[in-house]
Amino acid sequence: MPTVKFFATLRQMTGERQTVVPGVTVREVLDNLAGMYEGKLERYLKVSIVLVNNKNIRYLRGDRTRLKPEDVVSIYPPLGGG
């Protein structure tokens, strides 16, 4: 199963640096992840930057990007500032 790494707000919300999540596509992993944390992450997952093995999924196949068990999915929530 792919490993998911959390950053910033997501790390604080989950209390974890990383976890293992079942799924063969990025969409499946994100859906399963939302369910694992009782929907608390759902709104952040919709707007976060998602990388697979340090490559932005926007430049792969988006949320249809297929995953292997050894892949690492990194999720960066949007940051505010000014």
PDB file as gemmi writes it, atoms N, CA and C in Angstrom:
CRYST1    1.000    1.000    1.000  90.00  90.00  90.00 P 1                      
ATOM      1  N   MET A   1       0.837  -1.183   0.000  1.00  0.00           N  
ATOM      2  CA  MET A   1       0.000   0.000   0.000  1.00  0.00           C  
ATOM      3  C   MET A   1       0.882   1.248   0.000  1.00  0.00           C  
ATOM      4  N   PRO A   2       0.465   2.281  -0.712  1.00  0.00           N  
ATOM      5  CA  PRO A   2       1.247   3.519  -0.751  1.00  0.00           C  
ATOM      6  C   PRO A   2       1.338   4.182   0.628  1.00  0.00           C  
ATOM      7  N   THR A   3       2.438   4.862   0.835  1.00  0.00           N  
ATOM      8  CA  THR A   3       2.633   5.656   2.048  1.00  0.00           C  
ATOM      9  C   THR A   3       2.199   7.079   1.751  1.00  0.00           C  
ATOM     10  N   VAL A   4       1.458   7.676   2.663  1.00  0.00           N  
ATOM     11  CA  VAL A   4       1.028   9.067   2.521  1.00  0.00           C  
ATOM     12  C   VAL A   4       1.751   9.882   3.587  1.00  0.00           C  
ATOM     13  N   LYS A   5       2.410  10.962   3.151  1.00  0.00           N  
ATOM     14  CA  LYS A   5       3.090  11.870   4.077  1.00  0.00           C  
ATOM     15  C   LYS A   5       2.269  13.141   4.220  1.00  0.00           C  
ATOM     16  N   PHE A   6       2.126  13.599   5.464  1.00  0.00           N  
ATOM     17  CA  PHE A   6       1.363  14.807   5.769  1.00  0.00           C  
ATOM     18  C   PHE A   6       2.301  15.967   6.069  1.00  0.00           C  
ATOM     19  N   PHE A   7       1.878  17.164   5.700  1.00  0.00           N  
ATOM     20  CA  PHE A   7       2.646  18.361   5.970  1.00  0.00           C  
ATOM     21  C   PHE A   7       1.731  19.448   6.532  1.00  0.00           C  
ATOM     22  N   ALA A   8       2.320  20.373   7.277  1.00  0.00           N  
ATOM     23  CA  ALA A   8       1.654  21.567   7.806  1.00  0.00           C  
ATOM     24  C   ALA A   8       0.368  21.206   8.560  1.00  0.00           C  
ATOM     25  N   THR A   9      -0.736  21.830   8.193  1.00  0.00           N  
ATOM     26  CA  THR A   9      -2.013  21.669   8.885  1.00  0.00           C  
ATOM     27  C   THR A   9      -2.456  20.211   8.932  1.00  0.00           C  
ATOM     28  N   LEU A  10      -2.228  19.483   7.850  1.00  0.00           N  
ATOM     29  CA  LEU A  10      -2.660  18.083   7.825  1.00  0.00           C  
ATOM     30  C   LEU A  10      -1.913  17.256   8.866  1.00  0.00           C  
ATOM     31  N   ARG A  11      -0.662  17.561   9.078  1.00  0.00           N  
ATOM     32  CA  ARG A  11       0.122  16.843  10.087  1.00  0.00           C  
ATOM     33  C   ARG A  11      -0.448  17.133  11.471  1.00  0.00           C  
ATOM     34  N   GLN A  12      -0.815  18.370  11.712  1.00  0.00           N  
ATOM     35  CA  GLN A  12      -1.395  18.742  13.004  1.00  0.00           C  
ATOM     36  C   GLN A  12      -2.752  18.076  13.209  1.00  0.00           C  
ATOM     37  N   MET A  13      -3.556  18.034  12.152  1.00  0.00           N  
ATOM     38  CA  MET A  13      -4.897  17.463  12.269  1.00  0.00           C  
ATOM     39  C   MET A  13      -4.874  15.956  12.502  1.00  0.00           C  
ATOM     40  N   THR A  14      -3.948  15.278  11.847  1.00  0.00           N  
ATOM     41  CA  THR A  14      -3.891  13.819  11.984  1.00  0.00           C  
ATOM     42  C   THR A  14      -3.043  13.378  13.158  1.00  0.00           C  
ATOM     43  N   GLY A  15      -2.118  14.220  13.578  1.00  0.00           N  
ATOM     44  CA  GLY A  15      -1.193  13.838  14.638  1.00  0.00           C  
ATOM     45  C   GLY A  15      -0.139  12.859  14.153  1.00  0.00           C  
ATOM     46  N   GLU A  16       0.012  12.749  12.833  1.00  0.00           N  
ATOM     47  CA  GLU A  16       0.952  11.796  12.243  1.00  0.00           C  
ATOM     48  C   GLU A  16       1.782  12.457  11.152  1.00  0.00           C  
ATOM     49  N   ARG A  17       2.991  11.956  10.964  1.00  0.00           N  
ATOM     50  CA  ARG A  17       3.827  12.402   9.852  1.00  0.00           C  
ATOM     51  C   ARG A  17       3.477  11.641   8.574  1.00  0.00           C  
ATOM     52  N   GLN A  18       3.101  10.386   8.752  1.00  0.00           N  
ATOM     53  CA  GLN A  18       2.753   9.563   7.590  1.00  0.00           C  
ATOM     54  C   GLN A  18       1.895   8.391   8.026  1.00  0.00           C  
ATOM     55  N   THR A  19       1.246   7.796   7.037  1.00  0.00           N  
ATOM     56  CA  THR A  19       0.432   6.605   7.263  1.00  0.00           C  
ATOM     57  C   THR A  19       0.393   5.809   5.968  1.00  0.00           C  
ATOM     58  N   VAL A  20      -0.076   4.597   6.047  1.00  0.00           N  
ATOM     59  CA  VAL A  20      -0.225   3.739   4.872  1.00  0.00           C  
ATOM     60  C   VAL A  20      -1.714   3.695   4.533  1.00  0.00           C  
ATOM     61  N   VAL A  21      -2.029   3.921   3.244  1.00  0.00           N  
ATOM     62  CA  VAL A  21      -3.426   4.008   2.823  1.00  0.00           C  
ATOM     63  C   VAL A  21      -3.644   3.112   1.606  1.00  0.00           C  
ATOM     64  N   PRO A  22      -4.677   2.276   1.618  1.00  0.00           N  
ATOM     65  CA  PRO A  22      -4.950   1.443   0.451  1.00  0.00           C  
ATOM     66  C   PRO A  22      -5.461   2.260  -0.731  1.00  0.00           C  
ATOM     67  N   GLY A  23      -5.149   1.798  -1.926  1.00  0.00           N  
ATOM     68  CA  GLY A  23      -5.637   2.437  -3.142  1.00  0.00           C  
ATOM     69  C   GLY A  23      -4.686   2.207  -4.296  1.00  0.00           C  
ATOM     70  N   VAL A  24      -5.240   2.105  -5.504  1.00  0.00           N  
ATOM     71  CA  VAL A  24      -4.397   1.909  -6.691  1.00  0.00           C  
ATOM     72  C   VAL A  24      -4.310   3.159  -7.553  1.00  0.00           C  
ATOM     73  N   THR A  25      -5.105   4.187  -7.206  1.00  0.00           N  
ATOM     74  CA  THR A  25      -4.989   5.488  -7.867  1.00  0.00           C  
ATOM     75  C   THR A  25      -4.926   6.558  -6.780  1.00  0.00           C  
ATOM     76  N   VAL A  26      -4.485   7.740  -7.156  1.00  0.00           N  
ATOM     77  CA  VAL A  26      -4.447   8.847  -6.204  1.00  0.00           C  
ATOM     78  C   VAL A  26      -5.852   9.123  -5.681  1.00  0.00           C  
ATOM     79  N   ARG A  27      -6.858   9.105  -6.538  1.00  0.00           N  
ATOM     80  CA  ARG A  27      -8.245   9.355  -6.121  1.00  0.00           C  
ATOM     81  C   ARG A  27      -8.669   8.366  -5.050  1.00  0.00           C  
ATOM     82  N   GLU A  28      -8.373   7.083  -5.235  1.00  0.00           N  
ATOM     83  CA  GLU A  28      -8.752   6.074  -4.243  1.00  0.00           C  
ATOM     84  C   GLU A  28      -8.049   6.322  -2.913  1.00  0.00           C  
ATOM     85  N   VAL A  29      -6.780   6.671  -2.965  1.00  0.00           N  
ATOM     86  CA  VAL A  29      -6.033   6.940  -1.740  1.00  0.00           C  
ATOM     87  C   VAL A  29      -6.639   8.148  -1.018  1.00  0.00           C  
ATOM     88  N   LEU A  30      -6.936   9.223  -1.753  1.00  0.00           N  
ATOM     89  CA  LEU A  30      -7.516  10.414  -1.124  1.00  0.00           C  
ATOM     90  C   LEU A  30      -8.898  10.121  -0.546  1.00  0.00           C  
ATOM     91  N   ASP A  31      -9.709   9.366  -1.256  1.00  0.00           N  
ATOM     92  CA  ASP A  31     -11.034   9.000  -0.744  1.00  0.00           C  
ATOM     93  C   ASP A  31     -10.907   8.159   0.523  1.00  0.00           C  
ATOM     94  N   ASN A  32     -10.019   7.176   0.504  1.00  0.00           N  
ATOM     95  CA  ASN A  32      -9.813   6.327   1.678  1.00  0.00           C  
ATOM     96  C   ASN A  32      -9.268   7.134   2.847  1.00  0.00           C  
ATOM     97  N   LEU A  33      -8.389   8.067   2.551  1.00  0.00           N  
ATOM     98  CA  LEU A  33      -7.801   8.923   3.572  1.00  0.00           C  
ATOM     99  C   LEU A  33      -8.877   9.777   4.246  1.00  0.00           C  
ATOM    100  N   ALA A  34      -9.765  10.337   3.456  1.00  0.00           N  
ATOM    101  CA  ALA A  34     -10.860  11.149   4.010  1.00  0.00           C  
ATOM    102  C   ALA A  34     -11.705  10.310   4.961  1.00  0.00           C  
ATOM    103  N   GLY A  35     -11.958   9.072   4.598  1.00  0.00           N  
ATOM    104  CA  GLY A  35     -12.744   8.181   5.454  1.00  0.00           C  
ATOM    105  C   GLY A  35     -12.023   7.780   6.728  1.00  0.00           C  
ATOM    106  N   MET A  36     -10.718   7.655   6.651  1.00  0.00           N  
ATOM    107  CA  MET A  36      -9.927   7.243   7.817  1.00  0.00           C  
ATOM    108  C   MET A  36      -9.975   8.276   8.931  1.00  0.00           C  
ATOM    109  N   TYR A  37     -10.123   9.527   8.581  1.00  0.00           N  
ATOM    110  CA  TYR A  37     -10.122  10.598   9.566  1.00  0.00           C  
ATOM    111  C   TYR A  37     -11.500  11.248   9.691  1.00  0.00           C  
ATOM    112  N   GLU A  38     -12.534  10.446   9.471  1.00  0.00           N  
ATOM    113  CA  GLU A  38     -13.930  10.841   9.667  1.00  0.00           C  
ATOM    114  C   GLU A  38     -14.308  12.134   8.953  1.00  0.00           C  
ATOM    115  N   GLY A  39     -13.743  12.342   7.763  1.00  0.00           N  
ATOM    116  CA  GLY A  39     -14.099  13.493   6.953  1.00  0.00           C  
ATOM    117  C   GLY A  39     -13.424  14.798   7.347  1.00  0.00           C  
ATOM    118  N   LYS A  40     -12.606  14.797   8.409  1.00  0.00           N  
ATOM    119  CA  LYS A  40     -11.968  16.043   8.865  1.00  0.00           C  
ATOM    120  C   LYS A  40     -11.014  16.624   7.822  1.00  0.00           C  
ATOM    121  N   LEU A  41     -10.441  15.772   6.981  1.00  0.00           N  
ATOM    122  CA  LEU A  41      -9.454  16.227   6.006  1.00  0.00           C  
ATOM    123  C   LEU A  41     -10.053  16.567   4.660  1.00  0.00           C  
ATOM    124  N   GLU A  42     -11.283  16.202   4.441  1.00  0.00           N  
ATOM    125  CA  GLU A  42     -11.881  16.267   3.112  1.00  0.00           C  
ATOM    126  C   GLU A  42     -11.745  17.631   2.441  1.00  0.00           C  
ATOM    127  N   ARG A  43     -12.057  18.701   3.145  1.00  0.00           N  
ATOM    128  CA  ARG A  43     -11.994  20.027   2.506  1.00  0.00           C  
ATOM    129  C   ARG A  43     -10.561  20.409   2.154  1.00  0.00           C  
ATOM    130  N   TYR A  44      -9.596  19.980   2.949  1.00  0.00           N  
ATOM    131  CA  TYR A  44      -8.188  20.272   2.648  1.00  0.00           C  
ATOM    132  C   TYR A  44      -7.687  19.445   1.474  1.00  0.00           C  
ATOM    133  N   LEU A  45      -8.141  18.202   1.385  1.00  0.00           N  
ATOM    134  CA  LEU A  45      -7.673  17.323   0.315  1.00  0.00           C  
ATOM    135  C   LEU A  45      -8.090  17.829  -1.059  1.00  0.00           C  
ATOM    136  N   LYS A  46      -9.212  18.546  -1.126  1.00  0.00           N  
ATOM    137  CA  LYS A  46      -9.696  19.067  -2.409  1.00  0.00           C  
ATOM    138  C   LYS A  46      -8.814  20.176  -2.968  1.00  0.00           C  
ATOM    139  N   VAL A  47      -8.089  20.892  -2.109  1.00  0.00           N  
ATOM    140  CA  VAL A  47      -7.315  22.043  -2.560  1.00  0.00           C  
ATOM    141  C   VAL A  47      -5.809  21.889  -2.340  1.00  0.00           C  
ATOM    142  N   SER A  48      -5.393  20.743  -1.860  1.00  0.00           N  
ATOM    143  CA  SER A  48      -3.973  20.524  -1.567  1.00  0.00           C  
ATOM    144  C   SER A  48      -3.167  20.191  -2.814  1.00  0.00           C  
ATOM    145  N   ILE A  49      -1.884  20.422  -2.712  1.00  0.00           N  
ATOM    146  CA  ILE A  49      -0.946  19.982  -3.750  1.00  0.00           C  
ATOM    147  C   ILE A  49      -0.565  18.554  -3.421  1.00  0.00           C  
ATOM    148  N   VAL A  50      -0.696  17.680  -4.405  1.00  0.00           N  
ATOM    149  CA  VAL A  50      -0.412  16.263  -4.191  1.00  0.00           C  
ATOM    150  C   VAL A  50       0.753  15.852  -5.087  1.00  0.00           C  
ATOM    151  N   LEU A  51       1.739  15.231  -4.477  1.00  0.00           N  
ATOM    152  CA  LEU A  51       2.898  14.725  -5.210  1.00  0.00           C  
ATOM    153  C   LEU A  51       2.952  13.214  -5.076  1.00  0.00           C  
ATOM    154  N   VAL A  52       3.388  12.560  -6.137  1.00  0.00           N  
ATOM    155  CA  VAL A  52       3.672  11.127  -6.093  1.00  0.00           C  
ATOM    156  C   VAL A  52       5.148  10.976  -6.406  1.00  0.00           C  
ATOM    157  N   ASN A  53       5.889  10.462  -5.450  1.00  0.00           N  
ATOM    158  CA  ASN A  53       7.340  10.321  -5.598  1.00  0.00           C  
ATOM    159  C   ASN A  53       7.977  11.645  -6.038  1.00  0.00           C  
ATOM    160  N   ASN A  54       7.556  12.727  -5.389  1.00  0.00           N  
ATOM    161  CA  ASN A  54       8.069  14.085  -5.613  1.00  0.00           C  
ATOM    162  C   ASN A  54       7.695  14.690  -6.960  1.00  0.00           C  
ATOM    163  N   LYS A  55       6.698  14.136  -7.638  1.00  0.00           N  
ATOM    164  CA  LYS A  55       6.214  14.699  -8.907  1.00  0.00           C  
ATOM    165  C   LYS A  55       4.768  15.123  -8.728  1.00  0.00           C  
ATOM    166  N   ASN A  56       4.472  16.373  -9.074  1.00  0.00           N  
ATOM    167  CA  ASN A  56       3.124  16.898  -8.952  1.00  0.00           C  
ATOM    168  C   ASN A  56       2.184  16.099  -9.853  1.00  0.00           C  
ATOM    169  N   ILE A  57       1.037  15.670  -9.297  1.00  0.00           N  
ATOM    170  CA  ILE A  57       0.111  14.850 -10.088  1.00  0.00           C  
ATOM    171  C   ILE A  57      -0.485  15.630 -11.254  1.00  0.00           C  
ATOM    172  N   ARG A  58      -0.436  16.965 -11.204  1.00  0.00           N  
ATOM    173  CA  ARG A  58      -0.919  17.761 -12.338  1.00  0.00           C  
ATOM    174  C   ARG A  58      -0.133  17.445 -13.603  1.00  0.00           C  
ATOM    175  N   TYR A  59       1.113  17.030 -13.441  1.00  0.00           N  
ATOM    176  CA  TYR A  59       1.959  16.721 -14.591  1.00  0.00           C  
ATOM    177  C   TYR A  59       2.011  15.232 -14.882  1.00  0.00           C  
ATOM    178  N   LEU A  60       1.239  14.469 -14.136  1.00  0.00           N  
ATOM    179  CA  LEU A  60       1.123  13.025 -14.384  1.00  0.00           C  
ATOM    180  C   LEU A  60      -0.273  12.801 -14.982  1.00  0.00           C  
ATOM    181  N   ARG A  61      -1.099  12.027 -14.308  1.00  0.00           N  
ATOM    182  CA  ARG A  61      -2.466  11.789 -14.790  1.00  0.00           C  
ATOM    183  C   ARG A  61      -3.501  12.302 -13.796  1.00  0.00           C  
ATOM    184  N   GLY A  62      -3.110  13.334 -13.039  1.00  0.00           N  
ATOM    185  CA  GLY A  62      -4.040  13.894 -12.057  1.00  0.00           C  
ATOM    186  C   GLY A  62      -4.404  12.858 -11.017  1.00  0.00           C  
ATOM    187  N   ASP A  63      -5.650  12.903 -10.567  1.00  0.00           N  
ATOM    188  CA  ASP A  63      -6.054  11.950  -9.532  1.00  0.00           C  
ATOM    189  C   ASP A  63      -6.273  10.538 -10.084  1.00  0.00           C  
ATOM    190  N   ARG A  64      -6.116  10.380 -11.394  1.00  0.00           N  
ATOM    191  CA  ARG A  64      -6.162   9.043 -12.006  1.00  0.00           C  
ATOM    192  C   ARG A  64      -4.785   8.389 -12.050  1.00  0.00           C  
ATOM    193  N   THR A  65      -3.765   9.067 -11.532  1.00  0.00           N  
ATOM    194  CA  THR A  65      -2.408   8.523 -11.502  1.00  0.00           C  
ATOM    195  C   THR A  65      -2.415   7.204 -10.748  1.00  0.00           C  
ATOM    196  N   ARG A  66      -1.897   6.172 -11.388  1.00  0.00           N  
ATOM    197  CA  ARG A  66      -1.846   4.843 -10.777  1.00  0.00           C  
ATOM    198  C   ARG A  66      -0.674   4.764  -9.813  1.00  0.00           C  
ATOM    199  N   LEU A  67      -0.887   4.020  -8.735  1.00  0.00           N  
ATOM    200  CA  LEU A  67       0.110   3.901  -7.688  1.00  0.00           C  
ATOM    201  C   LEU A  67       0.572   2.464  -7.515  1.00  0.00           C  
ATOM    202  N   LYS A  68       1.831   2.340  -7.119  1.00  0.00           N  
ATOM    203  CA  LYS A  68       2.397   1.040  -6.752  1.00  0.00           C  
ATOM    204  C   LYS A  68       2.501   1.009  -5.229  1.00  0.00           C  
ATOM    205  N   PRO A  69       2.582  -0.170  -4.645  1.00  0.00           N  
ATOM    206  CA  PRO A  69       2.663  -0.252  -3.176  1.00  0.00           C  
ATOM    207  C   PRO A  69       3.836   0.527  -2.576  1.00  0.00           C  
ATOM    208  N   GLU A  70       4.920   0.672  -3.309  1.00  0.00           N  
ATOM    209  CA  GLU A  70       6.099   1.365  -2.767  1.00  0.00           C  
ATOM    210  C   GLU A  70       6.079   2.876  -3.000  1.00  0.00           C  
ATOM    211  N   ASP A  71       5.049   3.408  -3.652  1.00  0.00           N  
ATOM    212  CA  ASP A  71       4.976   4.846  -3.934  1.00  0.00           C  
ATOM    213  C   ASP A  71       4.737   5.661  -2.668  1.00  0.00           C  
ATOM    214  N   VAL A  72       5.196   6.915  -2.715  1.00  0.00           N  
ATOM    215  CA  VAL A  72       4.994   7.859  -1.621  1.00  0.00           C  
ATOM    216  C   VAL A  72       4.151   9.019  -2.141  1.00  0.00           C  
ATOM    217  N   VAL A  73       3.026   9.246  -1.487  1.00  0.00           N  
ATOM    218  CA  VAL A  73       2.130  10.344  -1.833  1.00  0.00           C  
ATOM    219  C   VAL A  73       2.307  11.419  -0.764  1.00  0.00           C  
ATOM    220  N   SER A  74       2.731  12.605  -1.166  1.00  0.00           N  
ATOM    221  CA  SER A  74       2.927  13.723  -0.244  1.00  0.00           C  
ATOM    222  C   SER A  74       1.816  14.740  -0.462  1.00  0.00           C  
ATOM    223  N   ILE A  75       1.224  15.199   0.626  1.00  0.00           N  
ATOM    224  CA  ILE A  75       0.102  16.131   0.520  1.00  0.00           C  
ATOM    225  C   ILE A  75       0.446  17.423   1.250  1.00  0.00           C  
ATOM    226  N   TYR A  76       0.432  18.523   0.495  1.00  0.00           N  
ATOM    227  CA  TYR A  76       0.736  19.850   1.024  1.00  0.00           C  
ATOM    228  C   TYR A  76      -0.518  20.714   0.959  1.00  0.00           C  
ATOM    229  N   PRO A  77      -1.094  21.071   2.101  1.00  0.00           N  
ATOM    230  CA  PRO A  77      -2.270  21.942   2.076  1.00  0.00           C  
ATOM    231  C   PRO A  77      -1.854  23.355   1.663  1.00  0.00           C  
ATOM    232  N   PRO A  78      -2.819  24.141   1.176  1.00  0.00           N  
ATOM    233  CA  PRO A  78      -2.479  25.516   0.783  1.00  0.00           C  
ATOM    234  C   PRO A  78      -2.040  26.319   2.011  1.00  0.00           C  
ATOM    235  N   LEU A  79      -1.114  27.208   1.792  1.00  0.00           N  
ATOM    236  CA  LEU A  79      -0.615  28.053   2.867  1.00  0.00           C  
ATOM    237  C   LEU A  79      -1.067  29.483   2.626  1.00  0.00           C  
ATOM    238  N   GLY A  80      -1.433  30.168   3.677  1.00  0.00           N  
ATOM    239  CA  GLY A  80      -1.829  31.566   3.558  1.00  0.00           C  
ATOM    240  C   GLY A  80      -0.661  32.472   3.948  1.00  0.00           C  
ATOM    241  N   GLY A  81      -0.794  33.690   3.619  1.00  0.00           N  
ATOM    242  CA  GLY A  81       0.243  34.637   3.994  1.00  0.00           C  
ATOM    243  C   GLY A  81       0.092  35.921   3.204  1.00  0.00           C  
ATOM    244  N   GLY A  82       1.000  36.776   3.436  1.00  0.00           N  
ATOM    245  CA  GLY A  82       0.864  38.011   2.694  1.00  0.00           C  
ATOM    246  C   GLY A  82       1.977  38.964   3.000  1.00  0.00           C  
TER     247      GLY A  82                                                      
END                                                                             
